[in-house]
């Protein structure tokens, strides 16, 4: 079964949520990246809604990255991914 990928709009919404949470705390990208255990470049890409600068593919961070970011930003993971919410349709994905 193919894995779902975020749309560019969802990735941008995620990046905006990251940037807003960081700004609310008055933290630099460097501080958040270090606290989350990711590179500054990775955080910068995610805040722009990207996974890869060259291919311009939408951000699609792994669970460990999401958990690290949530901890660094002192928010629940749900706060970061809420803008990505879609309705689940079991018929759309086919049998397991």
PDB file of N, CA, C and O in Angstrom, chain B, residues numbered from 101:
ATOM      1  N   UNK B 101       0.849  -1.181   0.000  1.00  0.00           N
ATOM      2  CA  UNK B 101       0.000   0.000   0.000  1.00  0.00           C
ATOM      3  C   UNK B 101       0.889   1.237   0.000  1.00  0.00           C
ATOM      4  O   UNK B 101       1.765   1.352   0.857  1.00  0.00           O
ATOM      5  N   UNK B 102       0.694   2.158  -0.927  1.00  0.00           N
ATOM      6  CA  UNK B 102       1.524   3.361  -0.969  1.00  0.00           C
ATOM      7  C   UNK B 102       1.269   4.248   0.251  1.00  0.00           C
ATOM      8  O   UNK B 102       0.147   4.359   0.746  1.00  0.00           O
ATOM      9  N   UNK B 103       2.341   4.869   0.709  1.00  0.00           N
ATOM     10  CA  UNK B 103       2.246   5.768   1.847  1.00  0.00           C
ATOM     11  C   UNK B 103       1.717   7.120   1.398  1.00  0.00           C
ATOM     12  O   UNK B 103       2.099   7.612   0.336  1.00  0.00           O
ATOM     13  N   UNK B 104       0.839   7.729   2.196  1.00  0.00           N
ATOM     14  CA  UNK B 104       0.351   9.060   1.839  1.00  0.00           C
ATOM     15  C   UNK B 104       1.465  10.092   2.010  1.00  0.00           C
ATOM     16  O   UNK B 104       2.300   9.981   2.907  1.00  0.00           O
ATOM     17  N   UNK B 105       1.462  11.064   1.164  1.00  0.00           N
ATOM     18  CA  UNK B 105       2.437  12.146   1.233  1.00  0.00           C
ATOM     19  C   UNK B 105       1.684  13.453   1.452  1.00  0.00           C
ATOM     20  O   UNK B 105       0.584  13.639   0.931  1.00  0.00           O
ATOM     21  N   UNK B 106       2.282  14.356   2.226  1.00  0.00           N
ATOM     22  CA  UNK B 106       1.621  15.642   2.430  1.00  0.00           C
ATOM     23  C   UNK B 106       1.592  16.455   1.147  1.00  0.00           C
ATOM     24  O   UNK B 106       2.499  16.378   0.318  1.00  0.00           O
ATOM     25  N   UNK B 107       0.547  17.220   1.009  1.00  0.00           N
ATOM     26  CA  UNK B 107       0.465  18.132  -0.139  1.00  0.00           C
ATOM     27  C   UNK B 107       1.390  19.314   0.131  1.00  0.00           C
ATOM     28  O   UNK B 107       1.752  19.557   1.282  1.00  0.00           O
ATOM     29  N   UNK B 108       1.772  20.045  -0.894  1.00  0.00           N
ATOM     30  CA  UNK B 108       2.581  21.252  -0.662  1.00  0.00           C
ATOM     31  C   UNK B 108       1.895  22.225   0.289  1.00  0.00           C
ATOM     32  O   UNK B 108       2.559  22.868   1.102  1.00  0.00           O
ATOM     33  N   UNK B 109       0.581  22.337   0.196  1.00  0.00           N
ATOM     34  CA  UNK B 109      -0.160  23.245   1.091  1.00  0.00           C
ATOM     35  C   UNK B 109      -0.076  22.785   2.538  1.00  0.00           C
ATOM     36  O   UNK B 109       0.075  23.605   3.443  1.00  0.00           O
ATOM     37  N   UNK B 110      -0.175  21.481   2.761  1.00  0.00           N
ATOM     38  CA  UNK B 110      -0.058  20.954   4.117  1.00  0.00           C
ATOM     39  C   UNK B 110       1.350  21.179   4.659  1.00  0.00           C
ATOM     40  O   UNK B 110       1.521  21.532   5.826  1.00  0.00           O
ATOM     41  N   UNK B 111       2.346  20.978   3.821  1.00  0.00           N
ATOM     42  CA  UNK B 111       3.733  21.169   4.244  1.00  0.00           C
ATOM     43  C   UNK B 111       4.003  22.621   4.615  1.00  0.00           C
ATOM     44  O   UNK B 111       4.693  22.892   5.597  1.00  0.00           O
ATOM     45  N   UNK B 112       3.466  23.549   3.842  1.00  0.00           N
ATOM     46  CA  UNK B 112       3.629  24.970   4.145  1.00  0.00           C
ATOM     47  C   UNK B 112       2.916  25.317   5.452  1.00  0.00           C
ATOM     48  O   UNK B 112       3.447  26.075   6.264  1.00  0.00           O
ATOM     49  N   UNK B 113       1.724  24.772   5.658  1.00  0.00           N
ATOM     50  CA  UNK B 113       0.983  25.020   6.906  1.00  0.00           C
ATOM     51  C   UNK B 113       1.769  24.487   8.103  1.00  0.00           C
ATOM     52  O   UNK B 113       1.803  25.127   9.154  1.00  0.00           O
ATOM     53  N   UNK B 114       2.398  23.326   7.953  1.00  0.00           N
ATOM     54  CA  UNK B 114       3.234  22.764   9.006  1.00  0.00           C
ATOM     55  C   UNK B 114       4.405  23.701   9.297  1.00  0.00           C
ATOM     56  O   UNK B 114       4.700  23.989  10.457  1.00  0.00           O
ATOM     57  N   UNK B 115       5.066  24.171   8.252  1.00  0.00           N
ATOM     58  CA  UNK B 115       6.193  25.090   8.424  1.00  0.00           C
ATOM     59  C   UNK B 115       5.796  26.375   9.118  1.00  0.00           C
ATOM     60  O   UNK B 115       6.525  26.882   9.971  1.00  0.00           O
ATOM     61  N   UNK B 116       4.635  26.902   8.752  1.00  0.00           N
ATOM     62  CA  UNK B 116       4.137  28.118   9.397  1.00  0.00           C
ATOM     63  C   UNK B 116       3.863  27.876  10.873  1.00  0.00           C
ATOM     64  O   UNK B 116       4.127  28.744  11.704  1.00  0.00           O
ATOM     65  N   UNK B 117       3.333  26.698  11.206  1.00  0.00           N
ATOM     66  CA  UNK B 117       3.060  26.363  12.605  1.00  0.00           C
ATOM     67  C   UNK B 117       4.369  26.259  13.388  1.00  0.00           C
ATOM     68  O   UNK B 117       4.458  26.726  14.523  1.00  0.00           O
ATOM     69  N   UNK B 118       5.380  25.647  12.778  1.00  0.00           N
ATOM     70  CA  UNK B 118       6.699  25.563  13.425  1.00  0.00           C
ATOM     71  C   UNK B 118       7.263  26.950  13.703  1.00  0.00           C
ATOM     72  O   UNK B 118       7.685  27.249  14.821  1.00  0.00           O
ATOM     73  N   UNK B 119       7.266  27.792  12.674  1.00  0.00           N
ATOM     74  CA  UNK B 119       7.829  29.133  12.795  1.00  0.00           C
ATOM     75  C   UNK B 119       7.086  29.947  13.856  1.00  0.00           C
ATOM     76  O   UNK B 119       7.707  30.658  14.644  1.00  0.00           O
ATOM     77  N   UNK B 120       5.769  29.841  13.872  1.00  0.00           N
ATOM     78  CA  UNK B 120       4.971  30.588  14.851  1.00  0.00           C
ATOM     79  C   UNK B 120       5.288  30.133  16.277  1.00  0.00           C
ATOM     80  O   UNK B 120       5.431  30.962  17.175  1.00  0.00           O
ATOM     81  N   UNK B 121       5.397  28.820  16.486  1.00  0.00           N
ATOM     82  CA  UNK B 121       5.705  28.302  17.823  1.00  0.00           C
ATOM     83  C   UNK B 121       7.089  28.767  18.264  1.00  0.00           C
ATOM     84  O   UNK B 121       7.287  29.119  19.427  1.00  0.00           O
ATOM     85  N   UNK B 122       8.035  28.768  17.346  1.00  0.00           N
ATOM     86  CA  UNK B 122       9.391  29.231  17.665  1.00  0.00           C
ATOM     87  C   UNK B 122       9.392  30.718  17.992  1.00  0.00           C
ATOM     88  O   UNK B 122      10.038  31.148  18.948  1.00  0.00           O
ATOM     89  N   UNK B 123       8.675  31.494  17.204  1.00  0.00           N
ATOM     90  CA  UNK B 123       8.607  32.943  17.421  1.00  0.00           C
ATOM     91  C   UNK B 123       7.945  33.281  18.746  1.00  0.00           C
ATOM     92  O   UNK B 123       8.372  34.202  19.442  1.00  0.00           O
ATOM     93  N   UNK B 124       6.899  32.536  19.097  1.00  0.00           N
ATOM     94  CA  UNK B 124       6.212  32.784  20.381  1.00  0.00           C
ATOM     95  C   UNK B 124       7.151  32.622  21.560  1.00  0.00           C
ATOM     96  O   UNK B 124       7.011  33.310  22.571  1.00  0.00           O
ATOM     97  N   UNK B 125       8.108  31.713  21.431  1.00  0.00           N
ATOM     98  CA  UNK B 125       9.076  31.504  22.511  1.00  0.00           C
ATOM     99  C   UNK B 125      10.278  32.426  22.397  1.00  0.00           C
ATOM    100  O   UNK B 125      11.104  32.481  23.308  1.00  0.00           O
ATOM    101  N   UNK B 126      10.387  33.154  21.287  1.00  0.00           N
ATOM    102  CA  UNK B 126      11.516  34.042  21.076  1.00  0.00           C
ATOM    103  C   UNK B 126      12.824  33.297  20.865  1.00  0.00           C
ATOM    104  O   UNK B 126      13.892  33.800  21.216  1.00  0.00           O
ATOM    105  N   UNK B 127      12.748  32.102  20.294  1.00  0.00           N
ATOM    106  CA  UNK B 127      13.934  31.284  20.093  1.00  0.00           C
ATOM    107  C   UNK B 127      14.453  31.400  18.662  1.00  0.00           C
ATOM    108  O   UNK B 127      13.681  31.577  17.720  1.00  0.00           O
ATOM    109  N   UNK B 128      15.749  31.299  18.518  1.00  0.00           N
ATOM    110  CA  UNK B 128      16.360  31.292  17.194  1.00  0.00           C
ATOM    111  C   UNK B 128      16.214  29.902  16.578  1.00  0.00           C
ATOM    112  O   UNK B 128      15.950  28.920  17.272  1.00  0.00           O
ATOM    113  N   UNK B 129      16.390  29.845  15.271  1.00  0.00           N
ATOM    114  CA  UNK B 129      16.386  28.552  14.602  1.00  0.00           C
ATOM    115  C   UNK B 129      17.510  27.676  15.149  1.00  0.00           C
ATOM    116  O   UNK B 129      17.331  26.471  15.321  1.00  0.00           O
ATOM    117  N   UNK B 130      18.655  28.272  15.417  1.00  0.00           N
ATOM    118  CA  UNK B 130      19.788  27.520  15.939  1.00  0.00           C
ATOM    119  C   UNK B 130      19.454  26.836  17.259  1.00  0.00           C
ATOM    120  O   UNK B 130      19.766  25.660  17.446  1.00  0.00           O
ATOM    121  N   UNK B 131      18.825  27.562  18.168  1.00  0.00           N
ATOM    122  CA  UNK B 131      18.477  26.995  19.480  1.00  0.00           C
ATOM    123  C   UNK B 131      17.478  25.852  19.340  1.00  0.00           C
ATOM    124  O   UNK B 131      17.625  24.813  19.984  1.00  0.00           O
ATOM    125  N   UNK B 132      16.465  26.039  18.502  1.00  0.00           N
ATOM    126  CA  UNK B 132      15.445  24.998  18.331  1.00  0.00           C
ATOM    127  C   UNK B 132      16.041  23.773  17.654  1.00  0.00           C
ATOM    128  O   UNK B 132      15.785  22.644  18.071  1.00  0.00           O
ATOM    129  N   UNK B 133      16.832  23.991  16.617  1.00  0.00           N
ATOM    130  CA  UNK B 133      17.443  22.860  15.922  1.00  0.00           C
ATOM    131  C   UNK B 133      18.318  22.050  16.872  1.00  0.00           C
ATOM    132  O   UNK B 133      18.257  20.820  16.887  1.00  0.00           O
ATOM    133  N   UNK B 134      19.119  22.734  17.653  1.00  0.00           N
ATOM    134  CA  UNK B 134      19.995  22.050  18.598  1.00  0.00           C
ATOM    135  C   UNK B 134      19.166  21.268  19.624  1.00  0.00           C
ATOM    136  O   UNK B 134      19.457  20.103  19.894  1.00  0.00           O
ATOM    137  N   UNK B 135      18.151  21.893  20.187  1.00  0.00           N
ATOM    138  CA  UNK B 135      17.317  21.227  21.191  1.00  0.00           C
ATOM    139  C   UNK B 135      16.537  20.046  20.604  1.00  0.00           C
ATOM    140  O   UNK B 135      16.262  19.072  21.305  1.00  0.00           O
ATOM    141  N   UNK B 136      16.182  20.135  19.326  1.00  0.00           N
ATOM    142  CA  UNK B 136      15.421  19.073  18.673  1.00  0.00           C
ATOM    143  C   UNK B 136      16.312  17.960  18.136  1.00  0.00           C
ATOM    144  O   UNK B 136      15.819  16.899  17.752  1.00  0.00           O
ATOM    145  N   UNK B 137      17.622  18.198  18.108  1.00  0.00           N
ATOM    146  CA  UNK B 137      18.541  17.186  17.616  1.00  0.00           C
ATOM    147  C   UNK B 137      18.590  17.079  16.102  1.00  0.00           C
ATOM    148  O   UNK B 137      18.857  16.011  15.551  1.00  0.00           O
ATOM    149  N   UNK B 138      18.326  18.208  15.431  1.00  0.00           N
ATOM    150  CA  UNK B 138      18.401  18.238  13.969  1.00  0.00           C
ATOM    151  C   UNK B 138      19.320  19.383  13.549  1.00  0.00           C
ATOM    152  O   UNK B 138      19.684  20.234  14.359  1.00  0.00           O
ATOM    153  N   UNK B 139      19.682  19.387  12.288  1.00  0.00           N
ATOM    154  CA  UNK B 139      20.552  20.458  11.800  1.00  0.00           C
ATOM    155  C   UNK B 139      19.751  21.738  11.576  1.00  0.00           C
ATOM    156  O   UNK B 139      18.532  21.715  11.405  1.00  0.00           O
ATOM    157  N   UNK B 140      20.470  22.836  11.585  1.00  0.00           N
ATOM    158  CA  UNK B 140      19.859  24.129  11.295  1.00  0.00           C
ATOM    159  C   UNK B 140      19.256  24.112   9.888  1.00  0.00           C
ATOM    160  O   UNK B 140      18.163  24.637   9.675  1.00  0.00           O
ATOM    161  N   UNK B 141      19.955  23.517   8.940  1.00  0.00           N
ATOM    162  CA  UNK B 141      19.446  23.439   7.571  1.00  0.00           C
ATOM    163  C   UNK B 141      18.134  22.658   7.517  1.00  0.00           C
ATOM    164  O   UNK B 141      17.212  23.046   6.800  1.00  0.00           O
ATOM    165  N   UNK B 142      18.046  21.557   8.273  1.00  0.00           N
ATOM    166  CA  UNK B 142      16.813  20.757   8.287  1.00  0.00           C
ATOM    167  C   UNK B 142      15.645  21.585   8.829  1.00  0.00           C
ATOM    168  O   UNK B 142      14.562  21.590   8.243  1.00  0.00           O
ATOM    169  N   UNK B 143      15.862  22.280   9.936  1.00  0.00           N
ATOM    170  CA  UNK B 143      14.802  23.117  10.500  1.00  0.00           C
ATOM    171  C   UNK B 143      14.401  24.212   9.528  1.00  0.00           C
ATOM    172  O   UNK B 143      13.214  24.481   9.350  1.00  0.00           O
ATOM    173  N   UNK B 144      15.376  24.841   8.902  1.00  0.00           N
ATOM    174  CA  UNK B 144      15.079  25.900   7.936  1.00  0.00           C
ATOM    175  C   UNK B 144      14.210  25.371   6.793  1.00  0.00           C
ATOM    176  O   UNK B 144      13.247  26.023   6.390  1.00  0.00           O
ATOM    177  N   UNK B 145      14.548  24.195   6.277  1.00  0.00           N
ATOM    178  CA  UNK B 145      13.734  23.587   5.223  1.00  0.00           C
ATOM    179  C   UNK B 145      12.318  23.313   5.711  1.00  0.00           C
ATOM    180  O   UNK B 145      11.347  23.634   5.026  1.00  0.00           O
ATOM    181  N   UNK B 146      12.202  22.718   6.898  1.00  0.00           N
ATOM    182  CA  UNK B 146      10.873  22.394   7.430  1.00  0.00           C
ATOM    183  C   UNK B 146      10.024  23.645   7.612  1.00  0.00           C
ATOM    184  O   UNK B 146       8.828  23.626   7.320  1.00  0.00           O
ATOM    185  N   UNK B 147      10.622  24.727   8.086  1.00  0.00           N
ATOM    186  CA  UNK B 147       9.864  25.968   8.267  1.00  0.00           C
ATOM    187  C   UNK B 147       9.403  26.549   6.930  1.00  0.00           C
ATOM    188  O   UNK B 147       8.445  27.321   6.885  1.00  0.00           O
ATOM    189  N   UNK B 148      10.075  26.184   5.856  1.00  0.00           N
ATOM    190  CA  UNK B 148       9.648  26.612   4.524  1.00  0.00           C
ATOM    191  C   UNK B 148       8.749  25.574   3.848  1.00  0.00           C
ATOM    192  O   UNK B 148       8.359  25.732   2.691  1.00  0.00           O
ATOM    193  N   UNK B 149       8.428  24.511   4.591  1.00  0.00           N
ATOM    194  CA  UNK B 149       7.546  23.480   4.053  1.00  0.00           C
ATOM    195  C   UNK B 149       8.225  22.532   3.098  1.00  0.00           C
ATOM    196  O   UNK B 149       7.563  21.918   2.261  1.00  0.00           O
ATOM    197  N   UNK B 150       9.540  22.400   3.204  1.00  0.00           N
ATOM    198  CA  UNK B 150      10.302  21.573   2.267  1.00  0.00           C
ATOM    199  C   UNK B 150      11.046  20.447   2.978  1.00  0.00           C
ATOM    200  O   UNK B 150      11.419  20.570   4.145  1.00  0.00           O
ATOM    201  N   UNK B 151      11.257  19.344   2.250  1.00  0.00           N
ATOM    202  CA  UNK B 151      12.131  18.266   2.711  1.00  0.00           C
ATOM    203  C   UNK B 151      13.472  18.323   2.012  1.00  0.00           C
ATOM    204  O   UNK B 151      14.486  17.889   2.557  1.00  0.00           O
ATOM    205  N   UNK B 152      13.473  18.854   0.818  1.00  0.00           N
ATOM    206  CA  UNK B 152      14.672  18.886  -0.001  1.00  0.00           C
ATOM    207  C   UNK B 152      14.698  20.182  -0.796  1.00  0.00           C
ATOM    208  O   UNK B 152      13.739  20.500  -1.500  1.00  0.00           O
ATOM    209  N   UNK B 153      15.782  20.925  -0.689  1.00  0.00           N
ATOM    210  CA  UNK B 153      15.893  22.209  -1.381  1.00  0.00           C
ATOM    211  C   UNK B 153      15.941  22.043  -2.897  1.00  0.00           C
ATOM    212  O   UNK B 153      15.308  22.804  -3.628  1.00  0.00           O
ATOM    213  N   UNK B 154      16.689  21.050  -3.368  1.00  0.00           N
ATOM    214  CA  UNK B 154      16.866  20.863  -4.806  1.00  0.00           C
ATOM    215  C   UNK B 154      15.589  20.388  -5.474  1.00  0.00           C
ATOM    216  O   UNK B 154      15.162  20.952  -6.482  1.00  0.00           O
ATOM    217  N   UNK B 155      14.974  19.346  -4.913  1.00  0.00           N
ATOM    218  CA  UNK B 155      13.765  18.783  -5.517  1.00  0.00           C
ATOM    219  C   UNK B 155      12.511  19.573  -5.148  1.00  0.00           C
ATOM    220  O   UNK B 155      11.465  19.421  -5.779  1.00  0.00           O
ATOM    221  N   UNK B 156      12.624  20.414  -4.124  1.00  0.00           N
ATOM    222  CA  UNK B 156      11.495  21.222  -3.636  1.00  0.00           C
ATOM    223  C   UNK B 156      10.318  20.337  -3.222  1.00  0.00           C
ATOM    224  O   UNK B 156       9.159  20.714  -3.394  1.00  0.00           O
ATOM    225  N   UNK B 157      10.626  19.158  -2.674  1.00  0.00           N
ATOM    226  CA  UNK B 157       9.573  18.247  -2.235  1.00  0.00           C
ATOM    227  C   UNK B 157       8.987  18.717  -0.902  1.00  0.00           C
ATOM    228  O   UNK B 157       9.703  19.295  -0.084  1.00  0.00           O
ATOM    229  N   UNK B 158       7.676  18.472  -0.674  1.00  0.00           N
ATOM    230  CA  UNK B 158       7.029  18.923   0.558  1.00  0.00           C
ATOM    231  C   UNK B 158       7.645  18.281   1.801  1.00  0.00           C
ATOM    232  O   UNK B 158       8.088  17.133   1.770  1.00  0.00           O
ATOM    233  N   UNK B 159       7.662  19.033   2.877  1.00  0.00           N
ATOM    234  CA  UNK B 159       8.166  18.531   4.153  1.00  0.00           C
ATOM    235  C   UNK B 159       7.397  17.283   4.564  1.00  0.00           C
ATOM    236  O   UNK B 159       6.173  17.225   4.448  1.00  0.00           O
ATOM    237  N   UNK B 160       8.138  16.283   5.047  1.00  0.00           N
ATOM    238  CA  UNK B 160       7.536  15.033   5.487  1.00  0.00           C
ATOM    239  C   UNK B 160       8.428  14.450   6.584  1.00  0.00           C
ATOM    240  O   UNK B 160       9.037  13.396   6.397  1.00  0.00           O
ATOM    241  N   UNK B 161       8.509  15.152   7.756  1.00  0.00           N
ATOM    242  CA  UNK B 161       9.449  14.729   8.799  1.00  0.00           C
ATOM    243  C   UNK B 161       9.050  13.408   9.453  1.00  0.00           C
ATOM    244  O   UNK B 161       7.867  13.078   9.551  1.00  0.00           O
ATOM    245  N   UNK B 162      10.042  12.672   9.891  1.00  0.00           N
ATOM    246  CA  UNK B 162       9.837  11.410  10.607  1.00  0.00           C
ATOM    247  C   UNK B 162       9.321  11.697  12.018  1.00  0.00           C
ATOM    248  O   UNK B 162       9.412  12.817  12.521  1.00  0.00           O
ATOM    249  N   UNK B 163       8.783  10.662  12.629  1.00  0.00           N
ATOM    250  CA  UNK B 163       8.207  10.799  13.965  1.00  0.00           C
ATOM    251  C   UNK B 163       9.230  11.312  14.977  1.00  0.00           C
ATOM    252  O   UNK B 163       8.900  12.160  15.806  1.00  0.00           O
ATOM    253  N   UNK B 164      10.451  10.815  14.922  1.00  0.00           N
ATOM    254  CA  UNK B 164      11.480  11.269  15.858  1.00  0.00           C
ATOM    255  C   UNK B 164      11.747  12.759  15.746  1.00  0.00           C
ATOM    256  O   UNK B 164      11.974  13.435  16.749  1.00  0.00           O
ATOM    257  N   UNK B 165      11.721  13.268  14.524  1.00  0.00           N
ATOM    258  CA  UNK B 165      11.920  14.706  14.301  1.00  0.00           C
ATOM    259  C   UNK B 165      10.741  15.481  14.879  1.00  0.00           C
ATOM    260  O   UNK B 165      10.929  16.507  15.532  1.00  0.00           O
ATOM    261  N   UNK B 166       9.528  14.990  14.638  1.00  0.00           N
ATOM    262  CA  UNK B 166       8.338  15.657  15.190  1.00  0.00           C
ATOM    263  C   UNK B 166       8.391  15.705  16.712  1.00  0.00           C
ATOM    264  O   UNK B 166       8.091  16.734  17.316  1.00  0.00           O
ATOM    265  N   UNK B 167       8.773  14.591  17.327  1.00  0.00           N
ATOM    266  CA  UNK B 167       8.859  14.547  18.790  1.00  0.00           C
ATOM    267  C   UNK B 167       9.926  15.505  19.307  1.00  0.00           C
ATOM    268  O   UNK B 167       9.712  16.194  20.305  1.00  0.00           O
ATOM    269  N   UNK B 168      11.069  15.553  18.637  1.00  0.00           N
ATOM    270  CA  UNK B 168      12.130  16.470  19.042  1.00  0.00           C
ATOM    271  C   UNK B 168      11.714  17.923  18.914  1.00  0.00           C
ATOM    272  O   UNK B 168      12.002  18.736  19.792  1.00  0.00           O
ATOM    273  N   UNK B 169      11.039  18.249  17.823  1.00  0.00           N
ATOM    274  CA  UNK B 169      10.569  19.621  17.627  1.00  0.00           C
ATOM    275  C   UNK B 169       9.528  20.000  18.678  1.00  0.00           C
ATOM    276  O   UNK B 169       9.574  21.095  19.238  1.00  0.00           O
ATOM    277  N   UNK B 170       8.599  19.096  18.939  1.00  0.00           N
ATOM    278  CA  UNK B 170       7.561  19.382  19.938  1.00  0.00           C
ATOM    279  C   UNK B 170       8.189  19.635  21.305  1.00  0.00           C
ATOM    280  O   UNK B 170       7.778  20.545  22.024  1.00  0.00           O
ATOM    281  N   UNK B 171       9.177  18.833  21.658  1.00  0.00           N
ATOM    282  CA  UNK B 171       9.858  19.011  22.946  1.00  0.00           C
ATOM    283  C   UNK B 171      10.593  20.356  22.979  1.00  0.00           C
ATOM    284  O   UNK B 171      10.491  21.103  23.951  1.00  0.00           O
ATOM    285  N   UNK B 172      11.324  20.650  21.918  1.00  0.00           N
ATOM    286  CA  UNK B 172      12.085  21.905  21.853  1.00  0.00           C
ATOM    287  C   UNK B 172      11.175  23.121  21.900  1.00  0.00           C
ATOM    288  O   UNK B 172      11.536  24.152  22.468  1.00  0.00           O
ATOM    289  N   UNK B 173       9.999  23.002  21.306  1.00  0.00           N
ATOM    290  CA  UNK B 173       9.066  24.135  21.232  1.00  0.00           C
ATOM    291  C   UNK B 173       8.033  24.137  22.365  1.00  0.00           C
ATOM    292  O   UNK B 173       7.183  25.023  22.449  1.00  0.00           O
ATOM    293  N   UNK B 174       8.127  23.128  23.228  1.00  0.00           N
ATOM    294  CA  UNK B 174       7.235  23.022  24.400  1.00  0.00           C
ATOM    295  C   UNK B 174       5.765  22.991  24.002  1.00  0.00           C
ATOM    296  O   UNK B 174       4.921  23.639  24.621  1.00  0.00           O
ATOM    297  N   UNK B 175       5.482  22.226  22.959  1.00  0.00           N
ATOM    298  CA  UNK B 175       4.104  22.040  22.504  1.00  0.00           C
ATOM    299  C   UNK B 175       3.851  20.548  22.307  1.00  0.00           C
ATOM    300  O   UNK B 175       4.785  19.750  22.239  1.00  0.00           O
ATOM    301  N   UNK B 176       2.606  20.195  22.218  1.00  0.00           N
ATOM    302  CA  UNK B 176       2.227  18.835  21.898  1.00  0.00           C
ATOM    303  C   UNK B 176       2.429  18.607  20.400  1.00  0.00           C
ATOM    304  O   UNK B 176       2.255  19.526  19.600  1.00  0.00           O
ATOM    305  N   UNK B 177       2.793  17.392  20.029  1.00  0.00           N
ATOM    306  CA  UNK B 177       2.960  17.073  18.608  1.00  0.00           C
ATOM    307  C   UNK B 177       1.697  17.426  17.832  1.00  0.00           C
ATOM    308  O   UNK B 177       1.773  17.900  16.698  1.00  0.00           O
ATOM    309  N   UNK B 178       0.540  17.197  18.442  1.00  0.00           N
ATOM    310  CA  UNK B 178      -0.738  17.489  17.766  1.00  0.00           C
ATOM    311  C   UNK B 178      -0.817  18.960  17.361  1.00  0.00           C
ATOM    312  O   UNK B 178      -1.405  19.285  16.330  1.00  0.00           O
ATOM    313  N   UNK B 179      -0.240  19.838  18.149  1.00  0.00           N
ATOM    314  CA  UNK B 179      -0.254  21.262  17.818  1.00  0.00           C
ATOM    315  C   UNK B 179       0.480  21.523  16.498  1.00  0.00           C
ATOM    316  O   UNK B 179       0.077  22.375  15.707  1.00  0.00           O
ATOM    317  N   UNK B 180       1.549  20.783  16.281  1.00  0.00           N
ATOM    318  CA  UNK B 180       2.348  20.979  15.069  1.00  0.00           C
ATOM    319  C   UNK B 180       1.676  20.399  13.829  1.00  0.00           C
ATOM    320  O   UNK B 180       1.792  20.962  12.741  1.00  0.00           O
ATOM    321  N   UNK B 181       0.984  19.291  13.985  1.00  0.00           N
ATOM    322  CA  UNK B 181       0.414  18.616  12.816  1.00  0.00           C
ATOM    323  C   UNK B 181      -1.065  18.903  12.605  1.00  0.00           C
ATOM    324  O   UNK B 181      -1.637  18.453  11.612  1.00  0.00           O
ATOM    325  N   UNK B 182      -1.690  19.630  13.500  1.00  0.00           N
ATOM    326  CA  UNK B 182      -3.123  19.925  13.376  1.00  0.00           C
ATOM    327  C   UNK B 182      -3.491  20.526  12.028  1.00  0.00           C
ATOM    328  O   UNK B 182      -4.539  20.167  11.490  1.00  0.00           O
ATOM    329  N   UNK B 183      -2.690  21.424  11.447  1.00  0.00           N
ATOM    330  CA  UNK B 183      -3.071  21.997  10.151  1.00  0.00           C
ATOM    331  C   UNK B 183      -3.072  20.965   9.017  1.00  0.00           C
ATOM    332  O   UNK B 183      -3.571  21.243   7.926  1.00  0.00           O
ATOM    333  N   UNK B 184      -2.519  19.791   9.269  1.00  0.00           N
ATOM    334  CA  UNK B 184      -2.422  18.760   8.240  1.00  0.00           C
ATOM    335  C   UNK B 184      -3.602  17.812   8.256  1.00  0.00           C
ATOM    336  O   UNK B 184      -3.725  16.952   7.383  1.00  0.00           O
ATOM    337  N   UNK B 185      -4.456  17.960   9.228  1.00  0.00           N
ATOM    338  CA  UNK B 185      -5.551  17.016   9.429  1.00  0.00           C
ATOM    339  C   UNK B 185      -6.387  16.841   8.166  1.00  0.00           C
ATOM    340  O   UNK B 185      -6.769  17.808   7.507  1.00  0.00           O
ATOM    341  N   UNK B 186      -6.655  15.593   7.855  1.00  0.00           N
ATOM    342  CA  UNK B 186      -7.535  15.250   6.745  1.00  0.00           C
ATOM    343  C   UNK B 186      -8.523  14.213   7.244  1.00  0.00           C
ATOM    344  O   UNK B 186      -8.268  13.529   8.235  1.00  0.00           O
ATOM    345  N   UNK B 187      -9.607  14.101   6.584  1.00  0.00           N
ATOM    346  CA  UNK B 187     -10.589  13.088   6.949  1.00  0.00           C
ATOM    347  C   UNK B 187     -10.111  11.732   6.462  1.00  0.00           C
ATOM    348  O   UNK B 187      -9.718  11.585   5.305  1.00  0.00           O
ATOM    349  N   UNK B 188     -10.145  10.750   7.338  1.00  0.00           N
ATOM    350  CA  UNK B 188      -9.731   9.402   6.972  1.00  0.00           C
ATOM    351  C   UNK B 188     -10.893   8.672   6.332  1.00  0.00           C
ATOM    352  O   UNK B 188     -11.990   8.618   6.887  1.00  0.00           O
ATOM    353  N   UNK B 189     -10.646   8.114   5.165  1.00  0.00           N
ATOM    354  CA  UNK B 189     -11.642   7.335   4.444  1.00  0.00           C
ATOM    355  C   UNK B 189     -11.050   5.956   4.207  1.00  0.00           C
ATOM    356  O   UNK B 189     -10.195   5.806   3.334  1.00  0.00           O
ATOM    357  N   UNK B 190     -11.484   4.924   4.970  1.00  0.00           N
ATOM    358  CA  UNK B 190     -10.882   3.604   4.838  1.00  0.00           C
ATOM    359  C   UNK B 190     -11.051   3.018   3.432  1.00  0.00           C
ATOM    360  O   UNK B 190     -10.236   2.190   3.024  1.00  0.00           O
ATOM    361  N   UNK B 191     -12.054   3.410   2.700  1.00  0.00           N
ATOM    362  CA  UNK B 191     -12.266   2.905   1.348  1.00  0.00           C
ATOM    363  C   UNK B 191     -11.271   3.493   0.354  1.00  0.00           C
ATOM    364  O   UNK B 191     -11.007   2.912  -0.699  1.00  0.00           O
ATOM    365  N   UNK B 192     -10.730   4.640   0.700  1.00  0.00           N
ATOM    366  CA  UNK B 192      -9.776   5.310  -0.167  1.00  0.00           C
ATOM    367  C   UNK B 192      -8.422   4.575  -0.182  1.00  0.00           C
ATOM    368  O   UNK B 192      -7.699   4.611  -1.178  1.00  0.00           O
ATOM    369  N   UNK B 193      -8.094   3.914   0.931  1.00  0.00           N
ATOM    370  CA  UNK B 193      -6.779   3.298   1.078  1.00  0.00           C
ATOM    371  C   UNK B 193      -6.768   1.819   0.716  1.00  0.00           C
ATOM    372  O   UNK B 193      -5.691   1.243   0.560  1.00  0.00           O
ATOM    373  N   UNK B 194      -7.894   1.207   0.583  1.00  0.00           N
ATOM    374  CA  UNK B 194      -7.968  -0.205   0.214  1.00  0.00           C
ATOM    375  C   UNK B 194      -7.738  -1.106   1.416  1.00  0.00           C
ATOM    376  O   UNK B 194      -7.543  -0.612   2.527  1.00  0.00           O
ATOM    377  N   UNK B 195      -7.757  -2.415   1.217  1.00  0.00           N
ATOM    378  CA  UNK B 195      -7.601  -3.361   2.322  1.00  0.00           C
ATOM    379  C   UNK B 195      -6.176  -3.381   2.849  1.00  0.00           C
ATOM    380  O   UNK B 195      -5.234  -3.058   2.126  1.00  0.00           O
ATOM    381  N   UNK B 196      -6.022  -3.760   4.117  1.00  0.00           N
ATOM    382  CA  UNK B 196      -4.679  -3.854   4.732  1.00  0.00           C
ATOM    383  C   UNK B 196      -3.981  -5.097   4.318  1.00  0.00           C
ATOM    384  O   UNK B 196      -2.849  -5.338   4.737  1.00  0.00           O
TER     385      UNK B 196
END
